[in-house]
Amino acid sequence: MLLLFAVGLLAVPGAIAALALTFPPKLARTAVPISTLVMASGVLGLGLGALGRVTGQRLTLAAAAHVNPGDRALILAAGTEESAAALLFGAGIGLPALLAGALCLAVQLGRLPSGSHR
């Protein structure tokens, strides 16, 4: 979860910067690599959230196998809820960054002259 938080510290300000870079047309060359980086951090946030969900579910099932049957349902419910929190946190960080980066990239690539890809 700490790694996911660190990605969020890059992704959220990056998404705001990417959206701010869509307005000035002269920053098209600068905005393309920045928006690509923001999109990559969004994908990383989504991936880490999904990894946290899978890892949490695996650990929950392993823990539920070693408790008495009366507590098994409580352990499974709490573990499922906790692992879902990692997925939601990753989606909350990753999706806005991914969408903002894609929007910035689409706008700025439309502004670049067609012969500028050297």
CORBEL-V496318 format. One record per backbone hydrogen bond with DSSP energy under -1.0 kcal/mol. NH is the residue of the N-H (numbers start at 1). CO is the residue of the C=O. E is the energy in kcal/mol with one decimal. If there is no record, write none. Layout:
NH;CO;E / NH;CO;E
This chain:
5;1;-1.9 / 6;2;-2.1 / 7;3;-2.1 / 8;4;-1.9 / 9;5;-1.6 / 11;7;-3.0 / 12;8;-2.1 / 14;10;-1.5 / 15;11;-2.4 / 16;12;-1.9 / 17;13;-2.5 / 18;14;-2.6 / 19;15;-2.1 / 20;16;-2.0 / 21;17;-2.0 / 27;24;-1.3 / 28;25;-1.0 / 31;27;-2.5 / 32;28;-1.3 / 34;30;-1.2 / 35;31;-2.8 / 36;32;-1.9 / 37;33;-2.1 / 38;34;-2.4 / 39;35;-2.3 / 40;36;-2.1 / 41;37;-2.2 / 42;38;-1.9 / 43;39;-2.3 / 44;40;-2.4 / 45;41;-2.2 / 46;42;-2.2 / 47;43;-2.6 / 48;44;-2.7 / 49;45;-2.0 / 50;46;-2.3 / 51;47;-2.5 / 52;48;-2.4 / 53;49;-1.9 / 54;50;-2.4 / 55;51;-2.7 / 56;52;-2.3 / 57;53;-2.3 / 58;54;-2.4 / 59;55;-2.5 / 60;56;-2.2 / 61;57;-2.5 / 62;58;-1.9 / 63;59;-2.2 / 64;60;-2.4 / 65;61;-1.1 / 66;63;-1.1 / 71;68;-1.4 / 75;71;-2.4 / 76;72;-2.6 / 77;73;-2.2 / 78;74;-2.4 / 79;75;-2.5 / 80;76;-2.3 / 81;77;-2.0 / 82;78;-2.2 / 83;79;-2.4 / 84;80;-1.8 / 85;81;-1.3 / 86;82;-1.0 / 87;83;-1.4 / 88;84;-2.5 / 89;85;-2.4 / 90;86;-2.2 / 91;87;-2.4 / 92;88;-2.4 / 93;89;-1.5 / 94;90;-3.1 / 95;91;-2.0 / 97;93;-1.1 / 98;94;-2.6 / 99;95;-2.7 / 100;96;-2.6 / 101;97;-2.4 / 102;98;-2.1 / 103;99;-2.3 / 104;100;-2.5 / 105;101;-2.5 / 106;102;-2.4 / 107;103;-2.3 / 108;104;-2.7 / 109;105;-2.5 / 110;106;-1.3 / 112;108;-1.2 / 116;113;-1.5 / 118;116;-1.3
